[in-house]
């Protein structure tokens, strides 16, 4: 490689809109550029990668929260694979339950410094979360924001004036905490992840000096984990837990078609904190995103795709019951 690849980490807690933001960036990137994305999800079933593939980007997925593991071997393998494609830009999306400090350290290491030009880290936040102890007392939530140079307050069309006032107060405190770099810290607001591409080229500064706390440990039998169906297997379920959260994901073979109306009703009734899905339905292939009890639906142009769904909650849910419901609304070809 003759030049280092501009790279950005886009972090943020569950439901802050990281994937939507990256999709917006991919949709609006320069037409003559090839971008790559490394995606890490807490769950074991890769959902985000399927959504981004529809935008024509080069994608590498690391399921199971691996990017936050100390060893970081799956992350190194993923970055190397993407760098070999010689992208014009690399975007990295750590899990919403992880801390980007290890990712930053890896990218600044001797292994990757000759090939990666790490730009500003961007942290997304839903302004409503700044008034809730559930988030403000969560160490990872705070560490993600502390690691960033650009704070992007997303979903501002859904918040009250009091939330925006709290955001302004919080950002002033944030700047005081990082007083040595206060003038280089940025607060931007956005609707549906509409981040200005010019922000990606802001030079990186060191904002976080603390230690990361790990509540999740995950081990792999190979260096490049791939989650998929085995020959003759119609569907598979995978579970994960850590940092006070539980996840369960399902992968269904392309022979399954789900009833759209019944699937939408099921997702609307779920009380889980986070649900993502890409599903083959009787009305086409759709991406479902559930956050704050709101179900968002977008049709995507994927054919013969393996349906997948991931559910994350702070409480252990009746996974078998949910699996039975999914199978009851599916038709097998």
TORGU-863377 format. One record per residue (C-alpha): x, y, z. Coordinates in nm, 4 decimals. Example, Ala and Ser with C-alpha at 12.3 -4.5 7.8 and 13.67 -1.06 7.14 Angstrom:
BEGIN
{east 1.2300, north -0.4500, up 0.7800}
{east 1.3670, north -0.1060, up 0.7140}
This chain:
BEGIN
{east 0.0000, north 0.0000, up 0.0000}
{east 0.1399, north 0.3386, up -0.1031}
{east -0.0685, north 0.5488, up 0.1337}
{east -0.2446, north 0.5119, up 0.4652}
{east -0.6196, north 0.4570, up 0.4615}
{east -0.8300, north 0.7289, up 0.6321}
{east -1.0126, north 0.5497, up 0.9137}
{east -1.2916, north 0.6479, up 1.1505}
{east -1.4368, north 0.4736, up 1.4538}
{east -1.8111, north 0.5306, up 1.4880}
{east -1.9192, north 0.4331, up 1.8355}
{east -2.2265, north 0.4766, up 2.0544}
{east -2.4530, north 0.2846, up 2.2903}
{east -2.7350, north 0.0509, up 2.1905}
{east -2.9998, north 0.2266, up 1.9850}
{east -2.8016, north 0.5443, up 1.9189}
{east -2.8171, north 0.4955, up 1.5414}
{east -2.4672, north 0.3826, up 1.4417}
{east -2.5788, north 0.1572, up 1.1583}
{east -2.8181, north 0.4183, up 1.0187}
{east -2.5349, north 0.6722, up 1.0246}
{east -2.2963, north 0.4420, up 0.8400}
{east -2.5644, north 0.3620, up 0.5828}
{east -2.6086, north 0.7363, up 0.5267}
{east -2.2344, north 0.7813, up 0.4830}
{east -2.2115, north 0.4933, up 0.2363}
{east -2.5037, north 0.6250, up 0.0359}
{east -2.3419, north 0.9699, up 0.0077}
{east -1.9755, north 0.8750, up -0.0325}
{east -1.7911, north 0.9938, up -0.3448}
{east -1.8971, north 0.7785, up -0.6391}
{east -1.5383, north 0.7020, up -0.7395}
{east -1.4348, north 0.5767, up -0.3942}
{east -1.4482, north 0.2254, up -0.2508}
{east -1.5160, north 0.2153, up 0.1224}
{east -1.4807, north -0.0723, up 0.3663}
{east -1.6608, north -0.1314, up 0.6951}
{east -1.5620, north -0.3494, up 0.9913}
{east -1.8696, north -0.4293, up 1.1979}
{east -1.8685, north -0.5722, up 1.5497}
{east -2.1974, north -0.6766, up 1.7093}
{east -2.2642, north -0.7942, up 2.0631}
{east -2.4939, north -1.0633, up 1.9284}
{east -2.3765, north -1.3747, up 1.7476}
{east -2.5803, north -1.3143, up 1.4301}
{east -2.4513, north -1.0466, up 1.1930}
{east -2.7328, north -0.8081, up 1.1003}
{east -2.5542, north -0.4833, up 1.0170}
{east -2.3294, north -0.6387, up 0.7555}
{east -2.6293, north -0.7569, up 0.5579}
{east -2.7748, north -0.4062, up 0.5564}
{east -2.4487, north -0.2452, up 0.4458}
{east -2.3808, north -0.4961, up 0.1714}
{east -2.6873, north -0.3540, up -0.0020}
{east -2.4916, north -0.0266, up -0.0324}
{east -2.2074, north -0.1884, up -0.2230}
{east -1.9417, north -0.1514, up 0.0477}
{east -1.6805, north -0.4104, up 0.1412}
{east -1.7939, north -0.5569, up 0.4727}
{east -1.6271, north -0.7699, up 0.7375}
{east -1.8271, north -0.8820, up 1.0419}
{east -1.7020, north -0.9864, up 1.3846}
{east -1.9968, north -1.1211, up 1.5863}
{east -2.0081, north -1.1841, up 1.9583}
{east -1.8436, north -0.8685, up 2.0904}
{east -1.4982, north -0.9921, up 1.9889}
{east -1.3604, north -0.6507, up 1.9037}
{east -1.3645, north -0.5677, up 2.2726}
{east -1.1737, north -0.8791, up 2.3753}
{east -0.8216, north -0.8180, up 2.4987}
{east -0.6499, north -1.0420, up 2.2433}
{east -0.8184, north -0.8757, up 1.9478}
{east -0.7121, north -1.1481, up 1.7045}
{east -1.0447, north -1.1565, up 1.5140}
{east -1.0265, north -0.7771, up 1.4809}
{east -0.6738, north -0.7885, up 1.3358}
{east -0.7784, north -1.0546, up 1.0871}
{east -1.0807, north -0.8487, up 0.9846}
{east -0.8827, north -0.5264, up 0.9388}
{east -0.6138, north -0.7040, up 0.7391}
{east -0.8733, north -0.8590, up 0.5091}
{east -1.0276, north -0.5184, up 0.4385}
{east -0.6946, north -0.3395, up 0.3944}
{east -0.5954, north -0.5952, up 0.1321}
{east -0.8839, north -0.4659, up -0.0812}
{east -0.7138, north -0.1200, up -0.0800}
{east -1.0175, north 0.0846, up 0.0264}
{east -1.0315, north 0.4639, up 0.0044}
{east -1.1759, north 0.4790, up 0.3563}
{east -1.2297, north 0.2372, up 0.6444}
{east -1.5170, north 0.2736, up 0.8910}
{east -1.5194, north 0.0719, up 1.2128}
{east -1.8376, north 0.0163, up 1.4139}
{east -1.7700, north -0.1371, up 1.7573}
{east -2.0523, north -0.3025, up 1.9468}
{east -2.2890, north -0.0714, up 2.1323}
{east -2.1925, north -0.2507, up 2.4538}
{east -1.8201, north -0.2115, up 2.4063}
{east -1.5445, north 0.0400, up 2.4658}
{east -1.3504, north 0.1687, up 2.1611}
{east -1.0272, north 0.2125, up 2.3591}
{east -0.8893, north -0.1269, up 2.2525}
{east -0.9841, north -0.0542, up 1.8932}
{east -0.8025, north 0.2805, up 1.9047}
{east -0.4959, north 0.1209, up 2.0618}
{east -0.4898, north -0.1513, up 1.7972}
{east -0.5136, north 0.0973, up 1.5109}
{east -0.2325, north 0.3082, up 1.6608}
{east -0.0075, north 0.0064, up 1.7139}
{east 0.3022, north -0.0682, up 1.5064}
{east 0.1029, north -0.3372, up 1.3287}
{east -0.1390, north -0.0927, up 1.1646}
{east 0.0137, north 0.2564, up 1.1883}
{east 0.1924, north 0.2216, up 0.8501}
{east -0.1404, north 0.1428, up 0.6823}
{east -0.4100, north 0.3247, up 0.8815}
{east -0.4563, north 0.7013, up 0.9185}
{east -0.6844, north 0.7203, up 1.2220}
{east -0.9047, north 1.0289, up 1.2086}
{east -1.1495, north 1.1629, up 1.4678}
{east -1.3624, north 0.9143, up 1.6615}
{east -1.7339, north 0.9896, up 1.6384}
{east -1.9658, north 0.8934, up 1.9253}
{east -2.3413, north 0.8912, up 1.8761}
{east -2.5790, north 0.9646, up 2.1611}
{east -2.9544, north 0.9854, up 2.1931}
{east -3.0023, north 1.3100, up 2.3952}
{east -3.2846, north 1.1459, up 2.5918}
{east -3.0343, north 0.9032, up 2.7424}
{east -2.8415, north 1.1832, up 2.9152}
{east -3.1258, north 1.2224, up 3.1651}
{east -3.1544, north 0.8528, up 3.2536}
{east -2.9439, north 0.6894, up 3.5250}
{east -2.9619, north 0.3618, up 3.3354}
{east -2.7263, north 0.5179, up 3.0796}
{east -2.5350, north 0.7854, up 3.2688}
{east -2.4326, north 0.5327, up 3.5351}
{east -2.3195, north 0.2782, up 3.2747}
{east -1.9405, north 0.2836, up 3.2481}
{east -1.9312, north 0.1859, up 2.8807}
{east -2.1823, north 0.4562, up 2.7892}
{east -1.9572, north 0.7186, up 2.9467}
{east -1.6348, north 0.5681, up 2.8154}
{east -1.7652, north 0.5712, up 2.4580}
{east -1.8390, north 0.9421, up 2.4819}
{east -1.5087, north 1.0141, up 2.6562}
{east -1.3163, north 0.8474, up 2.3749}
{east -1.4663, north 1.0701, up 2.1063}
{east -1.3683, north 1.3984, up 1.9514}
{east -1.7004, north 1.4447, up 1.7750}
{east -2.0240, north 1.3944, up 1.9695}
{east -2.3198, north 1.3441, up 1.7402}
{east -2.6554, north 1.3958, up 1.9092}
{east -2.8794, north 1.1816, up 1.6907}
{east -3.2604, north 1.1619, up 1.6670}
{east -3.3032, north 1.5273, up 1.7665}
{east -3.6381, north 1.5294, up 1.5856}
{east -3.7716, north 1.2923, up 1.8523}
{east -3.6555, north 1.4749, up 2.1658}
{east -3.8050, north 1.7458, up 2.3847}
{east -3.6573, north 2.0919, up 2.4433}
{east -3.5560, north 1.9784, up 2.7919}
{east -3.3459, north 1.7001, up 2.6358}
{east -3.1634, north 1.9507, up 2.4162}
{east -3.1053, north 2.1723, up 2.7191}
{east -2.9600, north 1.8764, up 2.9077}
{east -2.7395, north 1.8013, up 2.6067}
{east -2.5953, north 2.1543, up 2.6118}
{east -2.5256, north 2.1316, up 2.9859}
{east -2.3638, north 1.7908, up 2.9449}
{east -2.1397, north 1.9071, up 2.6595}
{east -2.0101, north 2.2014, up 2.8621}
{east -1.9188, north 1.9567, up 3.1392}
{east -1.7635, north 1.7279, up 2.8787}
{east -1.5405, north 2.0095, up 2.7516}
{east -1.4316, north 2.0964, up 3.1038}
{east -1.3387, north 1.7344, up 3.1611}
{east -1.1197, north 1.7505, up 2.8491}
{east -1.0127, north 2.1113, up 2.8963}
{east -0.6742, north 2.0604, up 2.7304}
{east -0.8543, north 1.9788, up 2.4020}
{east -1.1795, north 2.1707, up 2.4549}
{east -1.1468, north 2.3808, up 2.1392}
{east -1.1051, north 2.0698, up 1.9265}
{east -1.4163, north 1.8938, up 2.0547}
{east -1.7287, north 1.9134, up 1.8410}
{east -2.0988, north 1.8726, up 1.9119}
{east -2.3265, north 1.8186, up 1.6126}
{east -2.6931, north 1.7286, up 1.5918}
{east -2.8520, north 1.4974, up 1.3395}
{east -3.1749, north 1.3386, up 1.2268}
{east -3.1639, north 0.9737, up 1.1153}
{east -2.7849, north 0.9620, up 1.1204}
{east -2.7306, north 1.2347, up 0.8605}
{east -2.3662, north 1.3042, up 0.9422}
{east -2.1739, north 1.5541, up 0.7277}
{east -1.9024, north 1.3637, up 0.5391}
{east -1.6534, north 1.6472, up 0.5943}
{east -1.6406, north 1.5603, up 0.9651}
{east -1.4727, north 1.2316, up 0.8801}
{east -1.1532, north 1.4140, up 0.7831}
{east -1.1081, north 1.5999, up 1.1115}
{east -0.7720, north 1.5023, up 1.2573}
{east -0.7698, north 1.2832, up 1.5637}
{east -0.6755, north 1.4058, up 1.9110}
{east -0.6286, north 1.1965, up 2.2255}
{east -0.9313, north 1.2519, up 2.4499}
{east -0.9437, north 0.9448, up 2.6700}
{east -0.6768, north 0.8389, up 2.9165}
{east -0.8675, north 0.6016, up 3.1449}
{east -0.8875, north 0.2260, up 3.1626}
{east -1.1560, north 0.0197, up 2.9947}
{east -1.3748, north -0.2134, up 3.1969}
{east -1.4490, north -0.5554, up 3.0509}
{east -1.7644, north -0.7450, up 3.1311}
{east -1.7544, north -0.9721, up 2.8298}
{east -1.5063, north -1.2411, up 2.7393}
{east -1.5431, north -1.4442, up 2.4236}
{east -1.3210, north -1.7116, up 2.2753}
{east -1.2987, north -1.8467, up 1.9224}
{east -1.1774, north -2.1709, up 1.7753}
{east -1.0533, north -1.9980, up 1.4596}
{east -0.9122, north -1.6613, up 1.3595}
{east -1.1897, north -1.5603, up 1.1241}
{east -1.5197, north -1.6697, up 1.2800}
{east -1.8119, north -1.7149, up 1.0450}
{east -2.1584, north -1.7874, up 1.1706}
{east -2.3706, north -1.9823, up 0.9253}
{east -2.5857, north -2.2846, up 0.8638}
{east -2.4299, north -2.6259, up 0.8328}
{east -2.5309, north -2.8592, up 0.5479}
{east -2.8803, north -2.9884, up 0.6141}
{east -2.9432, north -2.7337, up 0.8916}
{east -3.2612, north -2.5281, up 0.8445}
{east -3.2047, north -2.2722, up 1.1194}
{east -2.9745, north -2.2124, up 1.4129}
{east -2.9898, north -2.0122, up 1.7353}
{east -2.6969, north -1.8476, up 1.9138}
{east -2.6886, north -1.6765, up 2.2532}
{east -2.4459, north -1.4361, up 2.4176}
{east -2.4280, north -1.2455, up 2.7463}
{east -2.2072, north -0.9861, up 2.9102}
{east -2.2008, north -0.6454, up 3.0793}
{east -2.5507, north -0.6970, up 3.2146}
{east -2.7069, north -0.7753, up 2.8758}
{east -2.8304, north -1.0885, up 2.7020}
{east -2.8643, north -1.1521, up 2.3308}
{east -3.0160, north -1.4239, up 2.1189}
{east -2.9973, north -1.4480, up 1.7438}
{east -3.1468, north -1.6750, up 1.4821}
{east -3.0371, north -1.7524, up 1.1286}
{east -3.2993, north -1.9102, up 0.9014}
{east -3.2298, north -2.0699, up 0.5661}
{east -3.3411, north -1.8935, up 0.2479}
{east -3.6195, north -2.1501, up 0.2144}
{east -3.8121, north -1.9735, up 0.4948}
{east -4.0550, north -1.6919, up 0.4136}
{east -4.2136, north -1.4999, up 0.7004}
{east -4.5593, north -1.3458, up 0.7078}
{east -4.4886, north -0.9715, up 0.7038}
{east -4.7948, north -0.8612, up 0.9027}
{east -4.7496, north -1.1238, up 1.1722}
{east -4.3770, north -1.0515, up 1.1945}
{east -4.4421, north -0.6787, up 1.2338}
{east -4.6986, north -0.7475, up 1.5082}
{east -4.4559, north -0.9757, up 1.6901}
{east -4.1750, north -0.7163, up 1.6790}
{east -4.4133, north -0.4430, up 1.7947}
{east -4.5080, north -0.6529, up 2.0967}
{east -4.1495, north -0.7340, up 2.2008}
{east -4.0325, north -0.5517, up 2.5120}
{east -3.6614, north -0.6036, up 2.4393}
{east -3.4348, north -0.3001, up 2.4400}
{east -3.2913, north -0.3682, up 2.0950}
{east -3.4058, north -0.5778, up 1.8009}
{east -3.2591, north -0.5932, up 1.4513}
{east -3.3610, north -0.8203, up 1.1693}
{east -3.3258, north -0.8777, up 0.7970}
{east -3.6038, north -1.1078, up 0.6893}
{east -3.7458, north -1.2697, up 0.3772}
{east -4.1199, north -1.2032, up 0.3916}
{east -4.4197, north -1.2691, up 0.1702}
{east -4.3906, north -0.9014, up 0.0680}
{east -4.0173, north -0.9007, up -0.0083}
{east -3.6934, north -0.8703, up 0.1883}
{east -3.7093, north -0.6140, up 0.4703}
{east -3.4847, north -0.4724, up 0.7385}
{east -3.6525, north -0.4262, up 1.0770}
{east -3.5108, north -0.2031, up 1.3494}
{east -3.6744, north -0.1790, up 1.6923}
{east -3.5596, north 0.0876, up 1.9381}
{east -3.7545, north 0.2627, up 2.2156}
{east -4.0556, north 0.0435, up 2.1265}
{east -4.0665, north 0.1917, up 1.7752}
{east -4.0439, north -0.0450, up 1.4771}
{east -3.8758, north 0.0925, up 1.1646}
{east -3.9050, north -0.0965, up 0.8368}
{east -3.7070, north -0.0589, up 0.5137}
{east -3.7232, north -0.2751, up 0.2030}
{east -3.3848, north -0.3905, up 0.0753}
{east -3.2804, north -0.5426, up -0.2556}
{east -3.1574, north -0.8830, up -0.1468}
{east -3.2845, north -1.2029, up -0.3039}
{east -3.2600, north -1.5572, up -0.1694}
{east -3.1157, north -1.4238, up 0.1534}
{east -3.0861, north -1.6091, up 0.4821}
{east -3.3172, north -1.4377, up 0.7293}
{east -3.1620, north -1.3294, up 1.0566}
{east -3.2847, north -1.1633, up 1.3732}
{east -3.1050, north -1.0480, up 1.6888}
{east -3.2694, north -0.9562, up 2.0207}
{east -3.0819, north -0.7806, up 2.3040}
{east -3.2173, north -0.7017, up 2.6498}
{east -3.0954, north -0.6408, up 3.0021}
{east -3.3207, north -0.9242, up 3.1193}
{east -3.3001, north -1.2883, up 3.0159}
{east -3.5957, north -1.3462, up 2.7842}
{east -3.7874, north -1.6676, up 2.6987}
{east -3.5864, north -1.7441, up 2.3874}
{east -3.7559, north -2.0764, up 2.3164}
{east -4.0986, north -1.9133, up 2.3242}
{east -3.9803, north -1.6478, up 2.0807}
{east -3.8348, north -1.9155, up 1.8532}
{east -4.1664, north -2.1007, up 1.8513}
{east -4.3446, north -1.7813, up 1.7457}
{east -4.0967, north -1.7193, up 1.4637}
{east -4.1419, north -2.0716, up 1.3323}
{east -4.5216, north -2.0409, up 1.3537}
{east -4.5256, north -1.7376, up 1.1208}
{east -4.2781, north -1.8884, up 0.8709}
{east -4.3586, north -2.0849, up 0.5596}
{east -4.0977, north -2.3285, up 0.4323}
{east -4.0571, north -2.3763, up 0.0584}
